[in-house]
Amino acid sequence: MKLTAVYNSKIQKIRQLKYTIAAWHIRPCRVVFTNGCFDILHIGHIQYLQEAKSLGDKLVVGINSDSSVKRLKGEDRPINNETDRAMVMAALGVVDGVIIFDEDTPLQLITELNPDILVKGGDWPLDKIVGAEYVINNGGEVFSLPFISGYSTSNIIQKIKEL
């Protein structure tokens, strides 16, 4: 069995993911959305994703495309390409859906998917979370979850450079 076949069903394009979310809502399930680069996965990411999932029933993760990451983080990022990052995310049992997006912010994605709950990490105050106003105006909730101190992809990259 190829691993890619198992996880590819979680990685969806916008049209397919909208249908998937509609099916989840029929059950009914509360859909949580978060996004990020998730370039080098670490324990901070894992705890964050577990906590995000605990707020609802299904967790959808938007992954910044390679070109989006370069614009946001610089020319030497990402370390891992978008397909690999999406596959790693899809391999996590806590994640139910993955979508790659090319914009610098997930606003368009959030308005199309209309999640019940929007989550970002603790470095994002509620009033700065992209899409928060849209989610709240549509009856949803928005959360800024705390970080585990000392864990970041930038710190990992710096440690590697110092070796």
C-alpha positions in Angstrom: 0.0 0.0 0.0 1.4 3.4 -1.0 1.3 5.9 1.9 0.4 8.7 -0.6 -2.9 7.0 -1.3 -3.9 6.9 2.3 -3.2 10.6 3.0 -4.1 12.1 -0.4 -7.8 11.8 0.4 -7.3 14.4 3.2 -5.6 16.9 0.8 -8.3 18.5 -1.2 -8.9 21.4 -3.6 -11.4 24.1 -2.6 -14.4 22.7 -4.4 -14.0 19.2 -3.0 -13.3 20.5 0.5 -16.5 22.6 0.4 -18.5 19.5 -0.3 -16.6 17.6 2.5 -17.4 20.3 5.0 -21.0 20.4 3.9 -21.3 16.7 4.5 -19.7 17.1 8.0 -22.2 19.8 8.8 -25.1 17.5 8.0 -24.0 15.1 10.8 -23.6 17.8 12.5 -20.0 18.5 13.1 -18.3 21.7 14.2 -15.4 22.5 11.8 -12.3 24.1 13.1 -9.9 25.9 10.7 -6.3 27.0 11.2 -3.5 27.8 8.8 0.2 28.2 8.6 3.4 27.3 6.9 4.1 24.2 9.1 7.6 24.0 7.5 9.4 21.9 10.0 6.8 20.1 12.2 7.7 20.2 15.9 6.0 19.4 19.3 4.6 23.0 19.5 2.7 22.4 16.3 1.4 19.0 17.5 0.1 20.5 20.8 -1.4 23.4 18.9 -3.2 21.2 16.4 -4.5 18.9 19.2 -5.8 21.8 21.1 -7.4 23.3 18.0 -9.1 20.0 17.2 -10.5 19.7 20.8 -12.5 22.9 20.1 -14.6 21.1 17.5 -15.2 17.8 15.7 -13.2 18.2 12.4 -9.9 20.1 11.9 -9.0 21.6 8.5 -5.5 23.0 8.0 -4.6 25.5 5.3 -1.0 25.2 4.3 0.7 28.2 2.7 2.1 27.4 -0.8 5.8 27.6 -1.4 5.5 31.0 -3.1 3.4 32.3 -0.3 6.0 31.1 2.3 8.8 32.8 0.3 6.9 36.1 0.3 6.2 35.8 4.1 9.4 34.3 5.4 12.1 35.0 2.8 13.8 33.4 -0.1 15.4 30.6 1.9 12.1 29.3 3.0 10.3 26.9 3.0 12.7 24.1 3.9 10.1 21.5 2.9 8.0 21.9 -0.3 4.2 22.4 -0.1 3.4 18.8 -1.2 5.6 17.4 1.5 4.2 19.7 4.1 0.7 18.9 3.1 1.5 15.1 3.2 3.0 15.4 6.7 0.0 17.3 7.9 -2.4 14.8 6.3 -0.6 12.0 8.1 -1.6 13.3 11.5 -4.6 11.6 12.9 -5.8 14.9 14.5 -6.1 16.5 11.0 -9.2 15.8 8.9 -8.6 18.0 5.9 -5.7 19.9 4.3 -5.7 22.5 1.6 -2.8 24.4 0.1 -3.4 28.1 -0.6 -1.3 30.6 -2.5 -2.4 33.9 -1.0 -0.5 35.7 1.8 -3.5 35.4 4.1 -6.2 32.8 4.3 -9.1 35.3 4.1 -10.5 34.1 0.8 -10.2 30.5 2.0 -12.0 31.3 5.2 -14.9 33.0 3.4 -15.3 30.1 1.0 -15.1 27.4 3.7 -17.0 29.2 6.4 -15.6 27.3 9.4 -17.5 27.2 12.7 -14.3 27.9 14.6 -11.1 29.8 13.6 -7.9 29.2 15.5 -4.4 30.8 15.4 -1.4 30.7 17.7 -0.8 32.9 20.7 1.3 35.4 18.8 -1.9 36.5 17.1 -4.2 38.6 19.3 -7.9 38.1 18.5 -8.3 41.5 16.8 -5.4 40.7 14.4 -6.5 37.2 13.3 -7.3 37.3 9.6 -10.9 36.2 9.0 -12.0 36.6 12.6 -14.6 39.3 11.9 -16.0 37.1 9.1 -16.3 34.0 11.3 -17.8 35.9 14.2 -20.3 37.7 11.9 -21.4 34.3 10.7 -22.0 32.9 14.1 -18.6 31.3 14.7 -15.9 31.5 17.3 -12.3 32.6 17.2 -9.5 31.5 19.5 -5.8 32.5 20.0 -4.1 29.4 21.5 -1.0 29.7 23.7 2.4 28.5 22.4 4.8 26.1 24.1 7.7 28.4 24.9 10.9 27.7 23.0 9.5 25.8 20.0 9.6 27.4 16.6 10.7 26.5 13.1 13.0 29.5 13.1 14.7 28.3 16.3 15.2 24.8 14.7 16.7 26.4 11.6 19.0 28.6 13.7 20.2 25.5 15.7 21.0 23.7 12.5 23.0 26.6 11.1 25.0 26.7 14.4 26.1 23.1 14.1 
